Amino acid sequence: MRKMRPTSRTETDTVVGLLPDKKVRRPAAGSLATSFNPVTFLAKVGHGKTTLPAQKKQLIFSQGDSADAVFYVQAGRVKLSVLSQQGKEAIVGVLDQGSFFGEGCLVGQRACMATATALDASTIVRIEKAAMIRVLHDESSFSELFMAYLLSRNARIQADLVDHLFNSSEKRLARILLLLAQYGKEGKPEPVIPKISQDTLANMVGTTRSRVSFFLNKFRKLGFIHYKGRMKVHSSLLNIVLRD
């Protein structure tokens, strides 16, 4: 299957998206998260964008497809996965509403390095490479916000690498659950994880489904997570991430 076609305040917190034992300062009022207005941004793009409604599990683009556009998650969630030559799949990211992906085309990437799939019914905006470059060139304020977004995600990728190199699968699962629940994010008083399968969690952690099931049961018995229709993550789960 190929590409889809059209149809405020500053505070210090433990941010698990970075190194789990570090304290970092959260973005102030000028960050992408607090200042980026998607309606205004999409209006500035003008021509060169297409809104793509996606059903759950619908393919947005495949690994190896031509990289010729940047995508924006206007609603829903998107999974990024990579398939090795041996046929082994790894999930390298789950993107929430407000996320960009496919930006590698802006630096000369000719082929998509991952496969993007809608995890839920989603609305994706496809922005042609030329249109995105035009907006970045003409709108300095947006260019600054977009750069801040990329730097933040780069820090997250580095933290993911450190996590996989040095932490146990139990710690990696705990960190992923906290990230999925957006723990520590403003406006999220009750961290609840959107529905996600244990197979998907296993691919994200880099372990087996049985190990994920074992650790989830352990976390539940310890009171770190709670099942009631959807999974609720308690802040006490940080004890697993911060444990030596």
C-alpha positions as CSV (number, residue, x, y, z in Angstrom):
1,M,0.0,0.0,0.0
2,R,1.3,3.4,-0.9
3,K,0.7,6.9,0.4
4,M,-2.8,8.0,1.3
5,R,-4.7,10.2,-1.1
6,P,-6.8,13.2,-0.2
7,T,-10.4,12.3,0.8
8,S,2.0,29.7,31.4
9,R,4.4,29.4,33.5
10,T,7.9,28.1,33.8
11,E,8.6,25.3,36.3
12,T,11.3,22.7,36.9
13,D,10.0,19.1,36.6
14,T,11.4,15.7,36.1
15,V,10.9,15.2,32.3
16,V,11.1,11.5,31.4
17,G,11.5,12.3,27.7
18,L,15.1,13.2,28.6
19,L,17.6,11.4,30.8
20,P,15.4,10.0,33.6
21,D,17.7,11.0,36.4
22,K,18.2,14.6,35.3
23,K,16.2,17.7,36.1
24,V,15.5,20.0,33.1
25,R,13.7,23.3,32.8
26,R,10.4,22.9,30.9
27,P,9.8,25.3,28.0
28,A,8.5,28.7,28.8
29,A,5.6,30.5,27.3
30,G,7.4,31.0,24.0
31,S,7.7,27.3,23.2
32,L,6.1,25.5,20.4
33,A,3.8,23.7,22.8
34,T,2.3,26.9,24.2
35,S,2.6,29.3,21.3
36,F,2.1,27.3,18.1
37,N,-1.3,27.8,16.6
38,P,-2.0,25.2,14.0
39,V,-4.8,27.1,12.4
40,T,-2.6,30.2,11.9
41,F,0.3,28.0,10.7
42,L,-1.8,26.1,8.1
43,A,-3.3,29.3,6.8
44,K,0.3,30.7,6.3
45,V,1.2,27.6,4.3
46,G,-1.6,28.3,1.8
47,H,-1.2,26.2,-1.3
48,G,0.9,23.1,-1.2
49,K,-0.9,21.4,1.7
50,T,-3.5,18.6,1.7
51,T,-5.6,17.3,4.5
52,L,-5.6,13.6,4.8
53,P,-8.2,11.8,6.9
54,A,-6.8,8.5,8.1
55,Q,-8.7,5.5,9.5
56,K,-7.2,3.4,12.4
57,K,-4.2,1.3,11.1
58,Q,-4.2,3.2,7.7
59,L,-0.8,3.6,6.1
60,I,0.4,7.1,5.6
61,F,3.6,6.3,3.9
62,S,6.0,3.3,3.7
63,Q,9.7,2.9,4.4
64,G,11.5,3.5,1.1
65,D,8.8,5.8,-0.4
66,S,9.9,9.1,-1.9
67,A,10.5,11.7,0.8
68,D,8.9,14.8,-0.6
69,A,6.7,16.2,2.1
70,V,6.5,17.1,5.8
71,F,3.4,15.8,7.8
72,Y,1.6,17.3,10.7
73,V,-0.7,15.4,13.1
74,Q,-3.7,17.7,13.4
75,A,-5.7,15.0,15.3
76,G,-5.1,11.5,16.4
77,R,-1.8,9.5,16.8
78,V,0.8,8.1,14.4
79,K,3.1,5.2,14.8
80,L,6.6,5.2,13.2
81,S,8.1,1.8,12.6
82,V,11.2,0.5,10.8
83,L,11.6,-3.0,9.2
84,S,15.0,-4.6,9.1
85,Q,16.3,-6.6,6.1
86,Q,15.7,-9.7,8.2
87,G,12.0,-8.7,8.6
88,K,12.2,-7.6,12.2
89,E,10.0,-4.6,13.1
90,A,10.9,-1.9,15.6
91,I,8.6,1.0,16.7
92,V,10.7,4.1,16.8
93,G,8.0,6.6,17.8
94,V,4.4,7.2,18.7
95,L,3.4,10.8,17.7
96,D,0.6,12.7,19.4
97,Q,-1.5,15.5,18.1
98,G,0.7,18.5,17.3
99,S,3.7,16.5,16.1
100,F,5.6,16.8,12.8
101,F,7.2,14.0,11.0
102,G,8.8,13.4,7.6
103,E,11.0,16.5,8.1
104,G,14.1,14.6,6.8
105,C,13.2,15.7,3.3
106,L,14.2,19.3,4.3
107,V,17.8,18.2,4.6
108,G,18.0,16.2,1.4
109,Q,16.6,12.8,2.5
110,R,15.3,11.2,-0.6
111,A,13.5,8.1,0.8
112,C,11.4,7.7,3.9
113,M,13.4,6.0,6.7
114,A,10.3,4.6,8.4
115,T,6.7,3.6,7.9
116,A,4.0,5.9,9.3
117,T,0.7,4.3,10.3
118,A,-2.3,5.9,12.0
119,L,-2.9,4.4,15.4
120,D,-6.4,6.0,15.7
121,A,-8.8,7.7,13.4
122,S,-6.6,10.7,12.6
123,T,-6.3,13.9,10.6
124,I,-2.9,14.4,8.9
125,V,-1.8,17.5,7.0
126,R,0.6,16.8,4.2
127,I,2.8,19.8,3.4
128,E,4.9,19.7,0.2
129,K,8.6,20.2,0.7
130,A,8.6,23.5,-1.3
131,A,5.7,24.9,0.6
132,M,7.3,24.0,4.0
133,I,10.6,25.6,2.9
134,R,8.7,28.7,1.8
135,V,7.0,29.1,5.2
136,L,10.2,28.5,7.1
137,H,11.9,31.2,5.0
138,D,9.2,33.8,5.1
139,E,7.9,33.3,8.7
140,S,10.8,33.8,11.1
141,S,8.6,33.3,14.2
142,F,7.4,29.9,13.0
143,S,10.9,29.0,11.9
144,E,12.1,29.6,15.5
145,L,9.3,27.5,16.9
146,F,9.9,24.7,14.5
147,M,13.6,24.7,15.3
148,A,12.8,24.4,19.0
149,Y,10.5,21.5,18.3
150,L,13.3,19.7,16.4
151,L,15.8,20.3,19.1
152,S,13.4,19.0,21.7
153,R,12.7,15.8,19.7
154,N,16.4,15.3,19.1
155,A,17.0,15.4,22.9
156,R,14.2,12.8,23.2
157,I,15.9,10.5,20.6
158,Q,19.2,10.8,22.4
159,A,17.4,9.8,25.7
160,D,15.8,6.9,23.9
161,L,19.2,5.7,22.7
162,V,20.7,6.0,26.2
163,D,17.7,4.2,27.6
164,H,18.1,1.2,25.2
165,L,21.9,1.0,25.8
166,F,22.0,1.1,29.6
167,N,18.6,0.3,31.1
168,S,16.7,-2.9,31.7
169,S,13.5,-3.8,29.8
170,E,11.6,-3.1,33.0
171,K,12.9,0.5,33.2
172,R,12.4,1.0,29.5
173,L,8.7,-0.1,29.8
174,A,8.2,2.2,32.8
175,R,9.7,5.2,30.9
176,I,7.5,4.5,27.8
177,L,4.4,4.3,29.9
178,L,5.2,7.7,31.5
179,L,5.9,9.2,28.1
180,L,2.7,7.8,26.6
181,A,0.7,9.2,29.6
182,Q,2.5,12.6,29.0
183,Y,3.5,12.6,32.7
184,G,4.6,16.0,33.9
185,K,2.9,17.8,31.0
186,E,0.8,20.8,32.0
187,G,-3.0,20.2,31.7
188,K,-2.5,16.5,32.4
189,P,-3.6,16.0,36.0
190,E,-4.6,12.4,35.5
191,P,-2.1,10.6,33.2
192,V,-4.1,8.1,31.2
193,I,-2.7,6.1,28.3
194,P,-4.6,5.8,25.1
195,K,-5.4,2.2,24.2
196,I,-2.3,0.4,23.0
197,S,-1.6,-3.3,22.5
198,Q,1.0,-5.2,24.5
199,D,2.6,-6.3,21.1
200,T,3.1,-2.6,20.3
201,L,4.6,-1.9,23.7
202,A,6.9,-4.9,23.3
203,N,8.2,-3.5,20.0
204,M,8.7,-0.1,21.5
205,V,10.6,-1.6,24.5
206,G,12.6,-4.1,22.4
207,T,11.5,-7.2,24.3
208,T,8.8,-9.9,24.1
209,R,5.1,-9.6,24.8
210,S,5.3,-12.0,27.7
211,R,7.9,-9.8,29.4
212,V,5.7,-6.8,28.9
213,S,2.7,-8.7,30.4
214,F,4.9,-9.8,33.4
215,F,6.0,-6.2,34.1
216,L,2.6,-4.7,33.7
217,N,1.2,-7.2,36.2
218,K,4.1,-6.3,38.5
219,F,3.4,-2.6,38.2
220,R,-0.3,-3.1,38.8
221,K,0.3,-5.1,42.0
222,L,2.7,-2.4,43.3
223,G,0.1,0.2,42.6
224,F,2.1,2.0,39.9
225,I,-0.6,1.6,37.3
226,H,-4.3,1.0,37.4
227,Y,-6.7,-0.6,34.9
228,K,-10.2,0.7,34.6
229,G,-11.2,0.7,31.0
230,R,-8.0,2.5,30.2
231,M,-4.6,2.4,31.9
232,K,-3.9,5.1,34.5
233,V,-0.2,5.8,35.3
234,H,0.6,7.0,38.8
235,S,3.6,9.2,39.5
236,S,5.0,6.5,41.7
237,L,6.1,4.6,38.5
238,L,9.0,7.1,38.4
239,N,10.5,5.0,41.2
240,I,11.2,2.3,38.6
241,V,12.8,4.7,36.2
242,L,15.0,6.4,38.9
243,R,16.0,3.2,40.6
244,D,19.7,2.4,40.4
